[in-house]
Amino acid sequence: MNPNQSDLAAHLQGQEPSDIFLSKLLSGRKILIVGHLNPDGDAVGSAAALALGLRHLGREVTVGLSGLVPSNLDFLMRPRDMFVRLAYGPELAGEFERMILVDCHSLHRAWSDTAAFVPHGPVLPFVAIDHHSLGQEPAFFEAAFLDYQAAATSELIFKVLKKINAPMSKDIADSLLAGLISDTGSFSQNNVTSECLRQASELVALGADIERINRALKQNWPLSRMKLLAKALATLKVHLGGRVATIMVTEPMFREAGSDLSETEGLVEYTLLLAKVELGALIKYNGPRQTRVSLRSRPGVDARALAIHFGGGGHQLAAAYLEEDCEPEQALEKFLARAPVHLTEAM
């Protein structure tokens, strides 16, 4: 069911999880936690930390994975048998009593195969914990803890675990710090707040190994990913007087590098290494006649507004969208046709 407007407004203000949300979160014994499709460090770290916390409180918890998971996140998936690959369907209702979405709050963002079921409502009652704005809020969650000003969903999980008095083990601290590091560019981006840094300090005090986490996230590449990076950088181009930069990854490039979509995480960041670039895009093959566009921008250029124009979303400086029935070359043309509108608005 949909939370009433006053309750939803309270969630959107962030701050702390509501009593309604916490009661729904803890109401099931057999719980499924799911992050978004093709999860990143914050999604996996958030899910792992919450799962471990709820297990400490006596719940039976499984973390469901969908899409491609980067190999450098393997260190977060402990114990390994807690993480499974699950498709979305009615059979979930026979295995679990409740579902928790982390780092997303729409079933469409958690699975790519929900279309046949979502119009009729979710197959499991669920709550959501997220820091992404979707523009139009979904109508299916029972309750949610949403804070669009938080640096990462891991920041919200930290607050939830404190509220439910879950023991803060070293494994939980590692998972939460990995999420914070992942979504803040190692605390280098403008989404970093005093609350984010305060939490990071406490997590390190609890035993989180910041050097090990950074090494696992950033210095743990397979050779195939390095080969893909070389091919992607060979496509780097600047446009609109140097204010826009693009990188492209095509299906043949994946094949030649022995790589896949999971190894494109972070490639878009290279566009902003150029001094004059205000808006960067990674345009990548996402499947037959399907292209995904990842955006990064500097303050003053709203990447999310551009993504929303194409049916996507995200944050002001980091966003993405999916182009259906579209090859990468066509998606590049459409992106370049739209980009000047957002650059002009930023001037």
BALOBA-1460 file (C-alpha; in Angstrom, 3 decimals):
// residues 347
<rec num="1" residu="m" x="0.000" y="0.000" z="0.000"/>
<rec num="2" residu="n" x="1.023" y="3.589" z="-0.390"/>
<rec num="3" residu="p" x="2.023" y="5.666" z="2.681"/>
<rec num="4" residu="n" x="-0.198" y="8.684" z="3.228"/>
<rec num="5" residu="q" x="1.084" y="12.018" z="2.042"/>
<rec num="6" residu="s" x="2.105" y="13.357" z="5.467"/>
<rec num="7" residu="d" x="4.038" y="10.176" z="6.266"/>
<rec num="8" residu="l" x="5.747" y="10.221" z="2.872"/>
<rec num="9" residu="a" x="6.654" y="13.880" z="3.307"/>
<rec num="10" residu="a" x="8.295" y="13.046" z="6.628"/>
<rec num="11" residu="h" x="10.345" y="10.346" z="4.947"/>
<rec num="12" residu="l" x="11.464" y="12.698" z="2.217"/>
<rec num="13" residu="q" x="12.793" y="15.140" z="4.783"/>
<rec num="14" residu="g" x="15.317" y="12.475" z="5.804"/>
<rec num="15" residu="q" x="16.877" y="12.943" z="9.240"/>
<rec num="16" residu="e" x="15.844" y="9.707" z="10.980"/>
<rec num="17" residu="p" x="13.796" y="6.599" z="10.124"/>
<rec num="18" residu="s" x="10.216" y="6.803" z="11.382"/>
<rec num="19" residu="d" x="8.662" y="4.436" z="13.921"/>
<rec num="20" residu="i" x="6.248" y="3.252" z="11.205"/>
<rec num="21" residu="f" x="9.150" y="2.370" z="8.940"/>
<rec num="22" residu="l" x="11.073" y="0.549" z="11.693"/>
<rec num="23" residu="s" x="8.042" y="-1.522" z="12.711"/>
<rec num="24" residu="k" x="7.502" y="-2.631" z="9.106"/>
<rec num="25" residu="l" x="11.213" y="-3.348" z="8.665"/>
<rec num="26" residu="l" x="11.235" y="-5.740" z="11.626"/>
<rec num="27" residu="s" x="7.829" y="-7.344" z="11.097"/>
<rec num="28" residu="g" x="9.010" y="-10.406" z="9.157"/>
<rec num="29" residu="r" x="11.177" y="-13.375" z="10.160"/>
<rec num="30" residu="k" x="12.293" y="-14.535" z="6.712"/>
<rec num="31" residu="i" x="13.520" y="-11.434" z="4.894"/>
<rec num="32" residu="l" x="14.787" y="-10.776" z="1.382"/>
<rec num="33" residu="i" x="17.035" y="-7.741" z="0.845"/>
<rec num="34" residu="v" x="17.482" y="-6.525" z="-2.727"/>
<rec num="35" residu="g" x="19.585" y="-3.735" z="-4.216"/>
<rec num="36" residu="h" x="19.231" y="-2.253" z="-7.664"/>
<rec num="37" residu="l" x="19.943" y="-4.086" z="-10.911"/>
<rec num="38" residu="n" x="23.691" y="-4.278" z="-11.636"/>
<rec num="39" residu="p" x="24.585" y="-3.243" z="-8.062"/>
<rec num="40" residu="d" x="27.485" y="-0.938" z="-7.182"/>
<rec num="41" residu="g" x="29.519" y="-0.647" z="-3.994"/>
<rec num="42" residu="d" x="26.857" y="1.283" z="-2.106"/>
<rec num="43" residu="a" x="24.077" y="-1.175" z="-3.044"/>
<rec num="44" residu="v" x="26.099" y="-4.251" z="-2.054"/>
<rec num="45" residu="g" x="27.604" y="-2.614" z="1.037"/>
<rec num="46" residu="s" x="24.193" y="-1.393" z="2.218"/>
<rec num="47" residu="a" x="22.557" y="-4.769" z="1.654"/>
<rec num="48" residu="a" x="25.389" y="-6.663" z="3.357"/>
<rec num="49" residu="a" x="25.432" y="-4.413" z="6.425"/>
<rec num="50" residu="l" x="21.654" y="-4.496" z="6.891"/>
<rec num="51" residu="a" x="21.552" y="-8.270" z="6.379"/>
<rec num="52" residu="l" x="24.260" y="-8.865" z="8.978"/>
<rec num="53" residu="g" x="22.530" y="-6.531" z="11.430"/>
<rec num="54" residu="l" x="19.160" y="-8.246" z="11.027"/>
<rec num="55" residu="r" x="20.780" y="-11.672" z="11.360"/>
<rec num="56" residu="h" x="22.243" y="-10.560" z="14.677"/>
<rec num="57" residu="l" x="18.658" y="-9.827" z="15.741"/>
<rec num="58" residu="g" x="17.504" y="-13.344" z="14.876"/>
<rec num="59" residu="r" x="16.058" y="-12.829" z="11.398"/>
<rec num="60" residu="e" x="16.634" y="-15.236" z="8.510"/>
<rec num="61" residu="v" x="18.010" y="-12.964" z="5.795"/>
<rec num="62" residu="t" x="18.923" y="-13.512" z="2.149"/>
<rec num="63" residu="v" x="20.429" y="-10.896" z="-0.162"/>
<rec num="64" residu="g" x="19.119" y="-11.177" z="-3.721"/>
<rec num="65" residu="l" x="21.342" y="-10.125" z="-6.616"/>
<rec num="66" residu="s" x="20.206" y="-9.268" z="-10.119"/>
<rec num="67" residu="g" x="22.180" y="-8.300" z="-13.197"/>
<rec num="68" residu="l" x="25.957" y="-8.067" z="-13.320"/>
<rec num="69" residu="v" x="27.973" y="-7.654" z="-10.128"/>
<rec num="70" residu="p" x="31.542" y="-6.266" z="-10.458"/>
<rec num="71" residu="s" x="34.145" y="-8.765" z="-9.278"/>
<rec num="72" residu="n" x="35.816" y="-6.151" z="-7.057"/>
<rec num="73" residu="l" x="32.763" y="-6.282" z="-4.756"/>
<rec num="74" residu="d" x="33.253" y="-9.965" z="-3.912"/>
<rec num="75" residu="f" x="34.916" y="-9.039" z="-0.612"/>
<rec num="76" residu="l" x="31.616" y="-7.585" z="0.627"/>
<rec num="77" residu="m" x="29.646" y="-10.769" z="-0.019"/>
<rec num="78" residu="r" x="30.367" y="-12.616" z="3.216"/>
<rec num="79" residu="p" x="29.095" y="-15.087" z="4.236"/>
<rec num="80" residu="r" x="28.839" y="-16.116" z="0.603"/>
<rec num="81" residu="d" x="25.778" y="-18.330" z="1.055"/>
<rec num="82" residu="m" x="23.774" y="-15.282" z="2.177"/>
<rec num="83" residu="f" x="23.978" y="-13.864" z="-1.376"/>
<rec num="84" residu="v" x="21.949" y="-15.536" z="-4.118"/>
<rec num="85" residu="r" x="20.735" y="-14.695" z="-7.604"/>
<rec num="86" residu="l" x="16.969" y="-14.385" z="-7.725"/>
<rec num="87" residu="a" x="14.453" y="-13.636" z="-10.450"/>
<rec num="88" residu="y" x="11.329" y="-11.662" z="-9.614"/>
<rec num="89" residu="g" x="8.128" y="-13.665" z="-9.489"/>
<rec num="90" residu="p" x="5.281" y="-15.101" z="-7.368"/>
<rec num="91" residu="e" x="7.520" y="-17.866" z="-6.035"/>
<rec num="92" residu="l" x="9.249" y="-15.304" z="-3.785"/>
<rec num="93" residu="a" x="6.089" y="-15.178" z="-1.660"/>
<rec num="94" residu="g" x="6.586" y="-18.842" z="-0.816"/>
<rec num="95" residu="e" x="10.146" y="-18.285" z="0.417"/>
<rec num="96" residu="f" x="10.035" y="-14.925" z="2.219"/>
<rec num="97" residu="e" x="7.685" y="-12.879" z="4.387"/>
<rec num="98" residu="r" x="9.057" y="-9.419" z="3.612"/>
<rec num="99" residu="m" x="11.307" y="-7.652" z="1.145"/>
<rec num="100" residu="i" x="13.574" y="-4.658" z="1.734"/>
<rec num="101" residu="l" x="14.826" y="-2.588" z="-1.194"/>
<rec num="102" residu="v" x="18.107" y="-0.791" z="-0.552"/>
<rec num="103" residu="d" x="19.687" y="1.888" z="-2.762"/>
<rec num="104" residu="c" x="16.484" y="1.955" z="-4.822"/>
<rec num="105" residu="h" x="12.789" y="2.238" z="-4.059"/>
<rec num="106" residu="s" x="11.183" y="1.009" z="-7.263"/>
<rec num="107" residu="l" x="10.769" y="-2.654" z="-8.226"/>
<rec num="108" residu="h" x="11.671" y="-1.701" z="-11.796"/>
<rec num="109" residu="r" x="15.105" y="-0.585" z="-10.571"/>
<rec num="110" residu="a" x="15.635" y="-3.848" z="-8.673"/>
<rec num="111" residu="w" x="14.813" y="-6.229" z="-11.519"/>
<rec num="112" residu="s" x="14.483" y="-5.934" z="-15.272"/>
<rec num="113" residu="d" x="11.691" y="-8.545" z="-15.457"/>
<rec num="114" residu="t" x="8.980" y="-7.078" z="-13.213"/>
<rec num="115" residu="a" x="6.659" y="-5.773" z="-15.935"/>
<rec num="116" residu="a" x="4.303" y="-8.773" z="-15.843"/>
<rec num="117" residu="f" x="3.812" y="-8.522" z="-12.068"/>
<rec num="118" residu="v" x="4.180" y="-4.912" z="-10.919"/>
<rec num="119" residu="p" x="0.853" y="-3.635" z="-12.396"/>
<rec num="120" residu="h" x="-0.892" y="-6.013" z="-9.995"/>
<rec num="121" residu="g" x="1.182" y="-4.998" z="-6.975"/>
<rec num="122" residu="p" x="4.334" y="-6.498" z="-5.456"/>
<rec num="123" residu="v" x="4.533" y="-10.236" z="-4.811"/>
<rec num="124" residu="l" x="5.882" y="-9.455" z="-1.329"/>
<rec num="125" residu="p" x="5.181" y="-6.550" z="1.044"/>
<rec num="126" residu="f" x="8.255" y="-4.341" z="1.060"/>
<rec num="127" residu="v" x="9.889" y="-1.292" z="2.567"/>
<rec num="128" residu="a" x="12.604" y="0.803" z="0.963"/>
<rec num="129" residu="i" x="15.759" y="2.650" z="2.025"/>
<rec num="130" residu="d" x="17.229" y="4.974" z="-0.582"/>
<rec num="131" residu="h" x="18.967" y="8.267" z="-1.323"/>
<rec num="132" residu="h" x="17.985" y="8.501" z="-5.018"/>
<rec num="133" residu="s" x="15.168" y="10.677" z="-6.290"/>
<rec num="134" residu="l" x="12.997" y="9.096" z="-8.973"/>
<rec num="135" residu="g" x="10.962" y="12.232" z="-9.654"/>
<rec num="136" residu="q" x="7.644" y="10.362" z="-9.325"/>
<rec num="137" residu="e" x="7.419" y="8.209" z="-6.216"/>
<rec num="138" residu="p" x="6.300" y="4.565" z="-6.660"/>
<rec num="139" residu="a" x="3.060" y="3.488" z="-5.023"/>
<rec num="140" residu="f" x="3.844" y="-0.008" z="-3.755"/>
<rec num="141" residu="f" x="6.109" y="0.254" z="-0.706"/>
<rec num="142" residu="e" x="4.492" y="0.007" z="2.736"/>
<rec num="143" residu="a" x="6.945" y="2.457" z="4.271"/>
<rec num="144" residu="a" x="10.253" y="4.016" z="3.339"/>
<rec num="145" residu="f" x="13.263" y="5.847" z="4.700"/>
<rec num="146" residu="l" x="14.249" y="8.201" z="1.886"/>
<rec num="147" residu="d" x="16.795" y="10.998" z="2.189"/>
<rec num="148" residu="y" x="17.874" y="12.588" z="-1.071"/>
<rec num="149" residu="q" x="20.506" y="14.685" z="0.673"/>
<rec num="150" residu="a" x="22.396" y="11.670" z="2.050"/>
<rec num="151" residu="a" x="25.744" y="10.895" z="0.469"/>
<rec num="152" residu="a" x="24.955" y="7.191" z="0.181"/>
<rec num="153" residu="t" x="22.333" y="4.673" z="1.171"/>
<rec num="154" residu="s" x="24.963" y="3.216" z="3.518"/>
<rec num="155" residu="e" x="24.597" y="6.448" z="5.526"/>
<rec num="156" residu="l" x="20.911" y="5.639" z="6.020"/>
<rec num="157" residu="i" x="21.594" y="1.988" z="6.882"/>
<rec num="158" residu="f" x="23.984" y="3.225" z="9.593"/>
<rec num="159" residu="k" x="21.110" y="5.167" z="11.185"/>
<rec num="160" residu="v" x="18.689" y="2.248" z="10.850"/>
<rec num="161" residu="l" x="21.082" y="-0.203" z="12.517"/>
<rec num="162" residu="k" x="21.575" y="2.238" z="15.392"/>
<rec num="163" residu="k" x="17.810" y="2.613" z="15.844"/>
<rec num="164" residu="i" x="17.161" y="-1.143" z="15.967"/>
<rec num="165" residu="n" x="20.125" y="-1.690" z="18.326"/>
<rec num="166" residu="a" x="21.928" y="-4.081" z="16.005"/>
<rec num="167" residu="p" x="25.494" y="-4.896" z="17.142"/>
<rec num="168" residu="m" x="27.982" y="-2.956" z="14.985"/>
<rec num="169" residu="s" x="30.502" y="-5.653" z="14.084"/>
<rec num="170" residu="k" x="33.687" y="-5.106" z="12.090"/>
<rec num="171" residu="d" x="32.058" y="-6.776" z="9.055"/>
<rec num="172" residu="i" x="29.151" y="-4.340" z="9.237"/>
<rec num="173" residu="a" x="31.548" y="-1.402" z="9.635"/>
<rec num="174" residu="d" x="33.560" y="-2.555" z="6.584"/>
<rec num="175" residu="s" x="30.388" y="-2.878" z="4.504"/>
<rec num="176" residu="l" x="29.078" y="0.562" z="5.446"/>
<rec num="177" residu="l" x="32.409" y="2.290" z="4.899"/>
<rec num="178" residu="a" x="32.717" y="0.605" z="1.492"/>
<rec num="179" residu="g" x="29.334" y="2.064" z="0.556"/>
<rec num="180" residu="l" x="30.334" y="5.552" z="1.680"/>
<rec num="181" residu="i" x="33.657" y="5.363" z="-0.168"/>
<rec num="182" residu="s" x="31.975" y="4.066" z="-3.319"/>
<rec num="183" residu="d" x="29.330" y="6.789" z="-3.570"/>
<rec num="184" residu="t" x="31.541" y="9.730" z="-2.575"/>
<rec num="185" residu="g" x="34.579" y="8.985" z="-4.744"/>
<rec num="186" residu="s" x="36.610" y="8.271" z="-1.601"/>
<rec num="187" residu="f" x="35.179" y="11.397" z="0.075"/>
<rec num="188" residu="s" x="36.221" y="13.674" z="-2.801"/>
<rec num="189" residu="q" x="32.808" y="14.789" z="-4.134"/>
<rec num="190" residu="n" x="30.442" y="17.561" z="-3.148"/>
<rec num="191" residu="n" x="27.893" y="15.128" z="-1.717"/>
<rec num="192" residu="v" x="30.209" y="14.617" z="1.277"/>
<rec num="193" residu="t" x="28.679" y="16.114" z="4.422"/>
<rec num="194" residu="s" x="29.755" y="16.421" z="8.033"/>
<rec num="195" residu="e" x="27.353" y="13.567" z="8.877"/>
<rec num="196" residu="c" x="28.979" y="11.345" z="6.250"/>
<rec num="197" residu="l" x="32.456" y="12.083" z="7.636"/>
<rec num="198" residu="r" x="31.251" y="11.626" z="11.221"/>
<rec num="199" residu="q" x="29.924" y="8.187" z="10.336"/>
<rec num="200" residu="a" x="33.157" y="7.286" z="8.531"/>
<rec num="201" residu="s" x="35.131" y="8.245" z="11.626"/>
<rec num="202" residu="e" x="32.951" y="6.066" z="13.844"/>
<rec num="203" residu="l" x="33.180" y="3.135" z="11.410"/>
<rec num="204" residu="v" x="36.976" y="3.321" z="11.398"/>
<rec num="205" residu="a" x="36.895" y="3.390" z="15.204"/>
<rec num="206" residu="l" x="34.782" y="0.216" z="15.056"/>
<rec num="207" residu="g" x="37.511" y="-1.499" z="13.050"/>
<rec num="208" residu="a" x="36.673" y="-0.758" z="9.412"/>
<rec num="209" residu="d" x="39.859" y="-1.135" z="7.352"/>
<rec num="210" residu="i" x="39.868" y="1.920" z="5.075"/>
<rec num="211" residu="e" x="43.089" y="0.962" z="3.280"/>
<rec num="212" residu="r" x="41.887" y="-2.588" z="2.530"/>
<rec num="213" residu="i" x="38.510" y="-1.330" z="1.342"/>
<rec num="214" residu="n" x="40.024" y="1.252" z="-1.006"/>
<rec num="215" residu="r" x="42.429" y="-1.320" z="-2.385"/>
<rec num="216" residu="a" x="39.609" y="-3.818" z="-3.000"/>
<rec num="217" residu="l" x="37.425" y="-1.207" z="-4.692"/>
<rec num="218" residu="k" x="40.074" y="0.513" z="-6.813"/>
<rec num="219" residu="q" x="43.128" y="-1.719" z="-7.198"/>
<rec num="220" residu="n" x="41.553" y="-5.090" z="-7.845"/>
<rec num="221" residu="w" x="40.871" y="-5.007" z="-11.576"/>
<rec num="222" residu="p" x="40.907" y="-8.089" z="-13.816"/>
<rec num="223" residu="l" x="42.992" y="-7.746" z="-16.980"/>
<rec num="224" residu="s" x="39.819" y="-7.685" z="-19.075"/>
<rec num="225" residu="r" x="38.719" y="-4.462" z="-17.401"/>
<rec num="226" residu="m" x="42.040" y="-2.773" z="-18.098"/>
<rec num="227" residu="k" x="41.794" y="-3.825" z="-21.749"/>
<rec num="228" residu="l" x="38.264" y="-2.425" z="-21.922"/>
<rec num="229" residu="l" x="39.452" y="0.867" z="-20.412"/>
<rec num="230" residu="a" x="42.123" y="1.161" z="-23.101"/>
<rec num="231" residu="k" x="39.545" y="0.628" z="-25.845"/>
<rec num="232" residu="a" x="37.082" y="3.057" z="-24.230"/>
<rec num="233" residu="l" x="39.666" y="5.835" z="-23.847"/>
<rec num="234" residu="a" x="40.510" y="5.466" z="-27.535"/>
<rec num="235" residu="t" x="36.964" y="6.724" z="-28.261"/>
<rec num="236" residu="l" x="37.270" y="9.812" z="-26.017"/>
<rec num="237" residu="k" x="36.057" y="12.965" z="-27.779"/>
<rec num="238" residu="v" x="35.311" y="16.523" z="-26.700"/>
<rec num="239" residu="h" x="32.390" y="18.543" z="-28.027"/>
<rec num="240" residu="l" x="30.814" y="21.980" z="-27.730"/>
<rec num="241" residu="g" x="34.033" y="23.889" z="-27.318"/>
<rec num="242" residu="g" x="35.489" y="21.358" z="-24.898"/>
<rec num="243" residu="r" x="32.648" y="21.640" z="-22.373"/>
<rec num="244" residu="v" x="31.371" y="18.115" z="-23.061"/>
<rec num="245" residu="a" x="33.322" y="14.855" z="-23.277"/>
<rec num="246" residu="t" x="32.109" y="11.405" z="-24.312"/>
<rec num="247" residu="i" x="33.412" y="7.855" z="-24.136"/>
<rec num="248" residu="m" x="31.787" y="4.949" z="-25.956"/>
<rec num="249" residu="v" x="31.792" y="1.202" z="-25.324"/>
<rec num="250" residu="t" x="30.363" y="-1.002" z="-28.059"/>
<rec num="251" residu="e" x="29.479" y="-4.684" z="-28.157"/>
<rec num="252" residu="p" x="32.590" y="-5.617" z="-30.211"/>
<rec num="253" residu="m" x="34.765" y="-3.862" z="-27.593"/>
<rec num="254" residu="f" x="33.337" y="-6.072" z="-24.847"/>
<rec num="255" residu="r" x="33.980" y="-9.143" z="-26.949"/>
<rec num="256" residu="e" x="37.545" y="-8.175" z="-27.888"/>
<rec num="257" residu="a" x="38.469" y="-7.318" z="-24.286"/>
<rec num="258" residu="g" x="36.778" y="-10.429" z="-22.865"/>
<rec num="259" residu="s" x="34.780" y="-8.070" z="-20.674"/>
<rec num="260" residu="d" x="31.158" y="-7.282" z="-19.812"/>
<rec num="261" residu="l" x="28.934" y="-4.481" z="-18.500"/>
<rec num="262" residu="s" x="30.008" y="-5.005" z="-14.897"/>
<rec num="263" residu="e" x="33.482" y="-3.735" z="-15.817"/>
<rec num="264" residu="t" x="32.269" y="-0.342" z="-17.054"/>
<rec num="265" residu="e" x="31.718" y="0.947" z="-13.504"/>
<rec num="266" residu="g" x="33.640" y="4.206" z="-13.080"/>
<rec num="267" residu="l" x="34.700" y="4.626" z="-16.704"/>
<rec num="268" residu="v" x="32.591" y="7.757" z="-17.062"/>
<rec num="269" residu="e" x="34.733" y="9.468" z="-14.399"/>
<rec num="270" residu="y" x="37.580" y="9.760" z="-16.908"/>
<rec num="271" residu="t" x="35.601" y="12.361" z="-18.871"/>
<rec num="272" residu="l" x="35.884" y="14.835" z="-15.986"/>
<rec num="273" residu="l" x="39.665" y="14.536" z="-15.816"/>
<rec num="274" residu="l" x="39.804" y="17.050" z="-18.694"/>
<rec num="275" residu="a" x="40.182" y="20.603" z="-17.417"/>
<rec num="276" residu="k" x="37.360" y="22.352" z="-19.297"/>
<rec num="277" residu="v" x="34.772" y="19.568" z="-19.306"/>
<rec num="278" residu="e" x="31.526" y="20.365" z="-17.460"/>
<rec num="279" residu="l" x="29.484" y="17.347" z="-18.586"/>
<rec num="280" residu="g" x="30.731" y="13.845" z="-19.375"/>
<rec num="281" residu="a" x="28.940" y="10.810" z="-20.756"/>
<rec num="282" residu="l" x="29.723" y="7.121" z="-21.071"/>
<rec num="283" residu="i" x="27.600" y="5.653" z="-23.849"/>
<rec num="284" residu="k" x="27.651" y="1.873" z="-23.709"/>
<rec num="285" residu="y" x="26.062" y="-1.139" z="-25.341"/>
<rec num="286" residu="n" x="23.553" y="-2.622" z="-22.885"/>
<rec num="287" residu="g" x="22.090" y="-5.395" z="-25.005"/>
<rec num="288" residu="p" x="20.567" y="-5.841" z="-28.480"/>
<rec num="289" residu="r" x="19.258" y="-2.434" z="-29.604"/>
<rec num="290" residu="q" x="19.686" y="-1.079" z="-26.073"/>
<rec num="291" residu="t" x="22.128" y="1.623" z="-24.913"/>
<rec num="292" residu="r" x="22.836" y="2.938" z="-21.425"/>
<rec num="293" residu="v" x="24.144" y="6.467" z="-20.920"/>
<rec num="294" residu="s" x="25.937" y="7.343" z="-17.667"/>
<rec num="295" residu="l" x="26.439" y="11.026" z="-16.894"/>
<rec num="296" residu="r" x="28.772" y="13.007" z="-14.677"/>
<rec num="297" residu="s" x="28.886" y="16.766" z="-14.326"/>
<rec num="298" residu="r" x="30.548" y="19.565" z="-12.421"/>
<rec num="299" residu="p" x="28.568" y="21.841" z="-10.065"/>
<rec num="300" residu="g" x="26.302" y="24.113" z="-12.082"/>
<rec num="301" residu="v" x="25.325" y="21.476" z="-14.653"/>
<rec num="302" residu="d" x="22.380" y="19.285" z="-13.686"/>
<rec num="303" residu="a" x="23.063" y="15.783" z="-15.005"/>
<rec num="304" residu="r" x="19.877" y="14.501" z="-13.414"/>
<rec num="305" residu="a" x="17.712" y="16.946" z="-15.385"/>
<rec num="306" residu="l" x="19.258" y="15.711" z="-18.614"/>
<rec num="307" residu="a" x="18.713" y="12.082" z="-17.599"/>
<rec num="308" residu="i" x="15.080" y="12.769" z="-16.683"/>
<rec num="309" residu="h" x="14.532" y="14.189" z="-20.176"/>
<rec num="310" residu="f" x="15.371" y="10.720" z="-21.519"/>
<rec num="311" residu="g" x="13.366" y="8.837" z="-18.873"/>
<rec num="312" residu="g" x="16.188" y="8.254" z="-16.384"/>
<rec num="313" residu="g" x="17.238" y="9.812" z="-13.095"/>
<rec num="314" residu="g" x="19.909" y="9.987" z="-10.421"/>
<rec num="315" residu="h" x="21.705" y="12.841" z="-8.692"/>
<rec num="316" residu="q" x="22.562" y="16.349" z="-9.831"/>
<rec num="317" residu="l" x="26.181" y="15.435" z="-10.602"/>
<rec num="318" residu="a" x="25.731" y="11.728" z="-11.403"/>
<rec num="319" residu="a" x="22.820" y="10.288" z="-13.349"/>
<rec num="320" residu="a" x="21.941" y="7.759" z="-16.033"/>
<rec num="321" residu="y" x="19.270" y="6.703" z="-18.490"/>
<rec num="322" residu="l" x="18.473" y="3.832" z="-20.833"/>
<rec num="323" residu="e" x="17.760" y="4.178" z="-24.545"/>
<rec num="324" residu="e" x="15.566" y="1.410" z="-25.954"/>
<rec num="325" residu="d" x="15.704" y="0.436" z="-29.636"/>
<rec num="326" residu="c" x="18.859" y="2.494" z="-30.004"/>
<rec num="327" residu="e" x="22.477" y="1.738" z="-30.903"/>
<rec num="328" residu="p" x="25.333" y="3.580" z="-29.109"/>
<rec num="329" residu="e" x="26.043" y="5.792" z="-32.128"/>
<rec num="330" residu="q" x="22.401" y="6.940" z="-32.212"/>
<rec num="331" residu="a" x="22.371" y="7.517" z="-28.456"/>
<rec num="332" residu="l" x="25.472" y="9.696" z="-28.827"/>
<rec num="333" residu="e" x="23.750" y="11.860" z="-31.427"/>
<rec num="334" residu="k" x="20.662" y="12.303" z="-29.256"/>
<rec num="335" residu="f" x="22.778" y="13.130" z="-26.198"/>
<rec num="336" residu="l" x="24.790" y="15.763" z="-28.071"/>
<rec num="337" residu="a" x="21.603" y="17.316" z="-29.436"/>
<rec num="338" residu="r" x="20.214" y="17.726" z="-25.908"/>
<rec num="339" residu="a" x="23.374" y="18.610" z="-23.970"/>
<rec num="340" residu="p" x="23.538" y="22.300" z="-25.035"/>
<rec num="341" residu="v" x="20.178" y="22.954" z="-23.348"/>
<rec num="342" residu="h" x="21.613" y="21.996" z="-19.962"/>
<rec num="343" residu="l" x="24.901" y="23.779" z="-20.535"/>
<rec num="344" residu="t" x="23.013" y="26.946" z="-21.438"/>
<rec num="345" residu="e" x="20.928" y="26.670" z="-18.261"/>
<rec num="346" residu="a" x="24.176" y="26.411" z="-16.295"/>
<rec num="347" residu="m" x="25.685" y="29.611" z="-17.715"/>
